[in-house]
Amino acid sequence: VTLADLLPSLRSSLYSRLEVGLWPITARCAPSGDVTVGGVSLTDVAARFGTPVHVLDTADVRARCRSYRCALPDAEIVYAGKAFLCRAMARLVEEEGLSLDVCSAGEVAVARAAGFPAERLVLHGNVKTAEDLKAALTAGVGRIVIDSVEEIQALSDLAVRPQRVLIRVTPGVDGHTHSAVTTGVEGSKFGFSLATGAALDAVAQVLACPALRLVGLHCHLGSQITGVSSFELATHRMTGLLAECARRYGIVLAELNLGGGHAIPYGAGAGEFDLPGFTRRVPIALGLECARHGIPRPRLTVEPGRAIVGRAGVTVYRVAVVKRVGDGRRIIAMDGGMSDNPRPALYGARYPVRVIGREVTVSLRPATVVGRHCESGDLLAEDVSLPDDVHAGDLLAVPCSGAYHHSMASNYNLVGRAPVVALADGRADMLVRRETEEDLLRRDVG
Ligand SMILES: Cc1ncc(COP(=O)(O)O)c(C=O)c1O
């Protein structure tokens, strides 16, 4: 029995604090037990837009963009749209001076619809279909990051004017992250291997295509990387390749893109990407390596996705069912799950969860929080402390849910995808509406 168990006032005051570093910068706990974001009550958002609902703290997104620009003033910051993209998000990062990484004809279409400057678009993907390439070329995207021999040929056939390209390299560097999001190691499906010489061969092939103008090299080590040393090693290897390009082919490449993958914490005390360390160490490593090889220093590019939008997002669910199961666990089932957040099922990700919208006067006890879908892996939190009296109808808020949630959402069990609502300055603006049964049936034409 803790002191908080004995003193209800202490208990409710402890519960009325938000875990540091996990919530959007404008998030506040109200005495009533509600949480506000951008000055808007999440309980009101749930009442107005229904649940589940994703909210986005746009001040948080802007602050993250600014901190990247401030930390790396000489670098290009490209927001990885795969983390979350809609027209408003594209406009937001555009206003903050970032470029935008797009991965498909669909993402190109959203960027175009938002009026995003085409020259600041970077097209990625290990498979770019002819439709993706045509959409990118029609839009006039600034750069295409080539990922395969097939793509060199396809792009060269389609391009009607010189297209600026980079080559994606697999540098053989481990980002020490989950295997499902590790991309920089030998054997990865992404890019051209540095070790086997495939990357250097790809450079020669691109140089032989008059329609393609090689401007740089790219690598992306993976996602949820906390440390800087893998980026230093990648800088070392990639600079060696730039030097080899200079020696062999007499070319000077102006850009080195080190990708994204900067981690955010998903739980109290969890590590986050060391941006100050990156800022201190990587540009120095780049300068030293270039000097050692006697080549001009290329401009650095980074591509954070999650680190820009992850912490700006909170998802609000409603509790539907509370069960006590055979092994004694309390299972709390909510009205969303793997259709709005597949990360637990994909990588075993777990989240902090909080009851909002009412005062908490009882003890906190461990609970397992699950989704509504027909998979046992549809499990959001295990052994999370939640009030003993959680019941159907309560609201649950899940922070750190701005990245790879809505963008990875599905219609599993034919549940319509949740809306996204921007919260700022006391206003709630719907960015993406809830998907309806009509939407679902419109595609079902058989
Ligand atoms: C090429 C590339 N750049 C950037 C990113 C963004 O990664 P993160 O959101 O972890 O920063 C990804 C993610 O898959 C990627 O594939």
The ligand as a Gaussian input file, in Angstrom:
#p B3LYP/6-31G(d) Opt

LIG

0 1
 C       13.604000       7.043000     -46.623000
 C       13.002000       7.394000     -45.317000
 N       13.254000       8.599000     -44.793000
 C       12.714000       8.979000     -43.622000
 C       11.881000       8.141000     -42.919000
 C       11.294000       8.632000     -41.637000
 O       11.571000       7.844000     -40.554000
 P       11.160000       8.355000     -39.101000
 O        9.701000       8.659000     -39.146000
 O       11.455000       7.210000     -38.213000
 O       11.964000       9.558000     -38.842000
 C       11.607000       6.856000     -43.411000
 C       10.733000       5.944000     -42.680000
 O       10.428000       4.849000     -43.047000
 C       12.180000       6.487000     -44.663000
 O       11.928000       5.291000     -45.185000

